[in-house]
Amino acid sequence: MWQDPIVEEIHKVREALAAKFQYDVQALGKVFQAQQAAEHRTVVTRPPRRRPEAAQSPIPAPDQA
């Protein structure tokens, strides 16, 4: 199977970073937040997208049967 060298490199970096913080997602998140604050980056937040109304399915839902 063909392996993408870029993807392999990303996986290695991700594994090394996770191991550095003992696989603690909370600690890793705090480091990224501190780095973001130190670099004065702006955080972009957008309102959630509204889902289009579901079209009626020809198959009735279990609660409609």
Steps between C-alpha positions, in 0.01 A plus 500: 500500500628847410588722794510877482824634652327821610232308689767281658688809617181647648433176688854499641473861616158435653629194685806687631287793617249271670778306674660825620180579694437141612202478263311758710271689264416761766868587554563516128202731454628734773840520331340587167281765664800655674693500173207660323473774766875566490489546124196730520301294254132576463252221543229484240169366619204464275142424586396142431351435161132429488408166360257512212163359590496128440297398198222252564626149451277252320588253776324584827715543807452237775304742715269584207412140409 
